[in-house]
């Protein structure tokens, strides 16, 4: 695995658990608003050895509850599943982040029993997926398959959308809501410019706009919520 970074403690990435977050390198999307552009383009030079990562995890047994694996796109790593199995065998809960483009690998990871939660990005309405994901080499049938799989409640999951003023409209959130209608968890996350974007000069939405989008999606997904902004009850 190409391990590009490690956040040794997070109270946010794995709901209800004290965890660490592992960042892997490489992605098949080029989302203009991605805040980890170096991981996506593989331009970052830092790399952590598997031996040092496993040594860290062994020392944290009993201190951390879980391990989050994110990227990039983790399911592109050919040796991801053996790693997840090793981590799970240590007693850690495992959360996997994905863009949903590898449904077969996602299913295999979940059905292996070594994934306790999945977070899948919903980039935009299906009709605007390619431009929002930054690539025409996208197969919506794979994205739809991953959504359908998670909606079966085989594993605890959440969907999430990073909301960018340049890409998202009211109509898009009506379409997304229809697409994932009845989902157990869906979060709208406000875009923040990290300073390391693939496309510069993008704009986030105001709190009022985020609240409006939330009300749209709640008509399809009542449990939808905002991250980083207090929702309307």
C-alpha positions as CSV (number, residue, x, y, z in Angstrom):
1,X,0.0,0.0,0.0
2,X,1.1,3.6,-0.7
3,X,0.7,5.2,2.7
4,X,1.1,8.9,2.4
5,X,0.0,10.1,5.8
6,X,-1.2,9.3,9.3
7,X,-3.3,11.4,11.6
8,X,-2.6,9.8,14.9
9,X,-5.8,11.0,16.6
10,X,-9.2,12.0,15.4
11,X,-12.5,12.5,17.3
12,X,-14.4,13.4,14.1
13,X,-13.6,11.0,11.3
14,X,-15.2,7.9,12.8
15,X,-18.5,8.7,14.5
16,X,-18.6,7.7,18.1
17,X,-15.0,6.4,18.2
18,X,-11.6,7.6,19.1
19,X,-9.6,6.8,16.0
20,X,-6.6,7.4,13.8
21,X,-6.8,8.2,10.1
22,X,-4.6,6.6,7.4
23,X,-4.2,8.4,4.1
24,X,-3.4,6.4,1.0
25,X,-2.0,7.8,-2.3
26,X,-3.7,7.7,-5.7
27,X,-7.2,8.3,-7.0
28,X,-9.1,7.7,-10.3
29,X,-11.0,11.0,-9.8
30,X,-9.7,14.5,-10.1
31,X,-12.4,16.5,-8.2
32,X,-11.5,20.1,-8.6
33,X,-12.3,20.9,-5.0
34,X,-10.4,18.0,-3.5
35,X,-8.5,19.2,-0.4
36,X,-5.9,16.4,-0.6
37,X,-4.7,17.2,-4.2
38,X,-1.2,15.8,-3.4
39,X,-2.6,12.4,-2.5
40,X,-4.8,12.3,-5.7
41,X,-2.0,13.4,-8.1
42,X,0.6,11.4,-6.2
43,X,2.8,14.5,-6.1
44,X,3.4,14.3,-2.3
45,X,6.8,12.8,-1.4
46,X,6.0,11.6,2.1
47,X,5.5,7.8,2.5
48,X,5.1,5.7,5.6
49,X,6.3,2.1,5.7
50,X,3.9,-0.6,6.5
51,X,6.2,-1.8,9.3
52,X,6.1,1.6,11.0
53,X,2.4,1.9,10.6
54,X,1.7,-1.5,12.1
55,X,4.1,-0.8,14.9
56,X,2.1,2.4,15.7
57,X,-1.2,0.5,15.6
58,X,0.1,-2.2,18.0
59,X,1.2,0.5,20.5
60,X,-2.3,2.1,20.4
61,X,-4.2,-1.1,21.1
62,X,-6.6,-0.3,24.0
63,X,-6.1,3.4,23.5
64,X,-7.8,3.9,20.1
65,X,-11.1,2.3,19.1
66,X,-10.9,2.6,15.4
67,X,-8.9,3.1,12.2
68,X,-10.2,5.2,9.3
69,X,-8.7,4.5,5.9
70,X,-9.1,7.3,3.3
71,X,-7.3,8.8,0.4
72,X,-7.2,9.2,-2.5
73,X,-9.2,6.2,-3.2
74,X,-8.3,3.3,-0.9
75,X,-10.0,0.6,-3.0
76,X,-7.4,1.1,-5.7
77,X,-4.7,-0.3,-3.4
78,X,-4.2,-3.9,-4.5
79,X,-3.3,-5.1,-1.0
80,X,-5.9,-3.1,0.9
81,X,-8.0,-6.1,2.0
82,X,-5.1,-8.0,3.7
83,X,-4.3,-4.8,5.5
84,X,-7.8,-4.2,6.7
85,X,-8.0,-7.8,7.9
86,X,-4.8,-7.3,9.9
87,X,-6.1,-4.1,11.5
88,X,-9.4,-5.7,12.3
89,X,-7.7,-8.7,13.9
90,X,-5.9,-6.3,16.2
91,X,-9.3,-5.4,17.6
92,X,-9.8,-2.1,15.8
93,X,-13.1,-1.1,14.2
94,X,-12.4,-0.1,10.6
95,X,-14.0,2.7,8.6
96,X,-13.5,2.8,4.9
97,X,-13.9,6.0,2.8
98,X,-14.6,5.5,-0.9
99,X,-15.8,7.4,-4.0
100,X,-17.9,4.3,-5.0
101,X,-16.1,3.6,-8.3
102,X,-15.0,0.0,-7.2
103,X,-18.3,-1.7,-6.2
104,X,-16.9,-5.2,-6.4
105,X,-14.0,-4.4,-4.2
106,X,-16.3,-2.6,-1.8
107,X,-18.6,-5.6,-1.6
108,X,-15.6,-7.9,-1.0
109,X,-14.2,-5.8,1.7
110,X,-17.5,-5.5,3.5
111,X,-18.4,-9.2,3.1
112,X,-15.0,-10.2,4.5
113,X,-16.2,-8.9,7.8
114,X,-13.3,-6.5,8.3
115,X,-15.1,-3.2,7.6
116,X,-17.4,-1.8,10.3
117,X,-18.4,1.4,8.5
118,X,-18.3,2.9,5.0
119,X,-18.4,6.6,4.0
120,X,-19.2,7.1,0.3
121,X,-18.9,10.5,-1.4
122,X,-21.8,11.5,-3.6
123,X,-20.2,14.0,-5.9
124,X,-23.3,15.5,-7.5
125,X,-26.4,14.6,-9.4
126,X,-25.7,11.7,-11.8
127,X,-26.0,14.1,-14.8
128,X,-23.2,16.3,-13.5
129,X,-21.0,13.6,-12.1
130,X,-18.2,13.7,-14.6
131,X,-17.6,17.5,-14.4
132,X,-17.8,17.4,-10.6
133,X,-15.4,14.4,-10.4
134,X,-13.0,16.1,-12.8
135,X,-12.9,13.2,-15.3
136,X,-14.9,11.9,-18.3
137,X,-13.5,8.4,-17.5
138,X,-16.3,7.6,-15.1
139,X,-18.8,4.8,-15.1
140,X,-22.0,5.7,-13.5
141,X,-23.1,2.1,-13.4
142,X,-20.3,1.4,-10.9
143,X,-21.3,4.4,-8.8
144,X,-25.0,3.3,-8.8
145,X,-24.0,-0.2,-7.9
146,X,-22.1,1.0,-4.8
147,X,-25.1,3.2,-3.8
148,X,-27.5,0.3,-4.2
149,X,-25.2,-2.0,-2.1
150,X,-24.9,0.4,0.8
151,X,-28.7,1.1,0.8
152,X,-29.1,-2.6,1.5
153,X,-27.8,-1.9,5.1
154,X,-25.2,-4.7,4.9
155,X,-22.9,-2.4,6.8
156,X,-23.3,0.9,8.7
157,X,-22.7,3.7,6.2
158,X,-23.1,7.3,5.4
159,X,-23.3,9.3,2.2
160,X,-21.8,12.8,2.0
161,X,-21.5,15.6,-0.4
162,X,-18.9,18.4,-0.3
163,X,-21.0,21.4,-1.5
164,X,-19.3,23.9,-3.8
165,X,-21.1,26.9,-5.2
166,X,-19.5,26.5,-8.6
167,X,-20.9,23.0,-9.0
168,X,-24.1,22.5,-7.0
169,X,-27.6,23.9,-7.4
170,X,-31.1,23.3,-5.9
171,X,-31.9,21.0,-8.8
172,X,-28.9,18.9,-8.1
173,X,-30.0,18.3,-4.5
174,X,-33.5,17.4,-5.6
175,X,-31.9,14.8,-7.9
176,X,-29.5,13.5,-5.3
177,X,-32.3,13.2,-2.8
178,X,-34.3,11.1,-5.2
179,X,-31.3,9.0,-6.0
180,X,-30.5,8.0,-2.4
181,X,-34.0,8.3,-1.0
182,X,-34.4,6.6,2.4
183,X,-30.7,6.6,3.1
184,X,-29.9,6.1,6.8
185,X,-27.3,8.9,6.9
186,X,-26.4,11.7,4.5
187,X,-24.3,14.8,5.2
188,X,-23.7,18.0,3.4
189,X,-20.3,19.3,4.0
190,X,-19.4,23.0,3.3
191,X,-16.4,23.4,1.0
192,X,-13.4,25.0,2.5
193,X,-10.3,26.1,0.5
194,X,-7.4,24.2,1.9
195,X,-4.9,26.0,-0.3
196,X,-4.0,22.7,-2.0
197,X,-6.8,22.3,-4.5
198,X,-6.6,20.8,-8.0
199,X,-8.6,23.8,-9.3
200,X,-8.0,27.1,-7.5
201,X,-10.5,29.9,-6.9
202,X,-13.5,27.8,-6.1
203,X,-16.2,29.2,-3.8
204,X,-18.0,27.7,-0.8
205,X,-21.7,28.3,-0.1
206,X,-23.2,30.6,2.6
207,X,-24.8,29.1,5.7
208,X,-28.2,30.2,4.3
209,X,-27.5,28.3,1.1
210,X,-26.4,25.2,3.0
211,X,-29.6,25.3,5.1
212,X,-31.7,25.6,1.9
213,X,-30.0,22.6,0.3
214,X,-30.5,20.7,3.6
215,X,-34.2,21.3,3.5
216,X,-34.4,20.1,-0.1
217,X,-32.6,16.8,0.6
218,X,-34.6,16.2,3.9
219,X,-37.7,15.8,1.8
220,X,-36.2,12.6,0.5
221,X,-33.7,11.7,3.3
222,X,-35.2,12.9,6.6
223,X,-32.0,12.1,8.5
224,X,-29.9,14.4,6.3
225,X,-27.7,16.8,8.3
226,X,-25.0,19.4,7.9
227,X,-21.4,19.1,9.0
228,X,-19.8,22.2,10.5
229,X,-23.1,24.2,10.5
230,X,-25.9,23.9,13.0
231,X,-28.9,22.4,11.1
232,X,-32.5,23.7,11.3
233,X,-34.5,21.3,13.5
